[in-house]
Amino acid sequence: MVLITRGISLTNFLVASSALAFQVFVLYPWHKQLDESFEDLKKEHLKVLQIEMKKQGL
């Protein structure tokens, strides 16, 4: 019975550690890259909006 409990605890630890490593090394850098791309997209959108407003005389 003790071996089963220990095995479940070890499995839980390994799954949690793997999930944390995935978040830290994969998702977080990807999130930063998406955030930078989104900021660039907003800047480009504002440029296009200003150009269109000038064309329409607003």
Backbone torsions as a table, in degrees:
resi	resn	phi	psi	omega
1	MET	NA	-38.7	180.0
2	VAL	-65.1	-37.7	-179.7
3	LEU	-65.7	-37.7	178.5
4	ILE	-65.4	-45.1	179.7
5	THR	-63.3	-42.7	178.9
6	ARG	-64.9	-39.8	178.6
7	GLY	-64.0	-41.7	177.8
8	ILE	-65.1	-41.7	179.0
9	SER	-63.5	-42.6	179.3
10	LEU	-65.3	-42.1	178.0
11	THR	-62.0	-43.5	178.4
12	ASN	-60.8	-43.4	179.1
13	PHE	-62.8	-43.4	-179.4
14	LEU	-65.5	-41.6	178.7
15	VAL	-64.8	-45.2	-179.8
16	ALA	-64.7	-41.1	178.9
17	SER	-65.1	-40.7	178.1
18	SER	-64.2	-41.7	179.2
19	ALA	-64.1	-42.2	178.6
20	LEU	-64.8	-44.1	178.5
21	ALA	-61.1	-41.4	178.6
22	PHE	-61.9	-43.1	179.4
23	GLN	-64.2	-44.1	-175.1
24	VAL	-71.9	-43.9	-171.8
25	PHE	-96.0	-15.4	-179.1
26	VAL	-116.1	-58.3	-172.6
27	LEU	-70.5	-41.6	-177.3
28	TYR	-64.1	-49.2	176.5
29	PRO	-61.4	-36.7	179.2
30	TRP	-65.5	-39.1	177.3
31	HIS	-61.4	-43.5	178.8
32	LYS	-61.9	-42.5	179.4
33	GLN	-63.8	-43.3	178.3
34	LEU	-64.2	-38.5	179.6
35	ASP	-64.0	-43.2	177.9
36	GLU	-64.3	-42.3	178.9
37	SER	-64.1	-38.6	178.9
38	PHE	-65.4	-40.8	177.7
39	GLU	-63.6	-42.1	176.7
40	ASP	-61.8	-40.2	179.4
41	LEU	-64.9	-40.2	178.2
42	LYS	-64.0	-41.7	178.7
43	LYS	-62.6	-44.0	179.0
44	GLU	-63.8	-39.7	178.6
45	HIS	-62.4	-42.4	178.9
46	LEU	-64.6	-38.0	177.5
47	LYS	-61.7	-48.0	-179.0
48	VAL	-63.6	-40.7	179.0
49	LEU	-62.4	-42.8	178.8
50	GLN	-65.5	-39.9	178.5
51	ILE	-63.2	-44.2	179.8
52	GLU	-66.1	-36.6	178.3
53	MET	-66.7	-37.6	177.4
54	LYS	-66.1	-39.5	179.2
55	LYS	-63.0	-36.8	-177.8
56	GLN	-88.4	-5.3	178.0
57	GLY	74.6	31.3	-179.8
58	LEU	-95.2	NA	NA
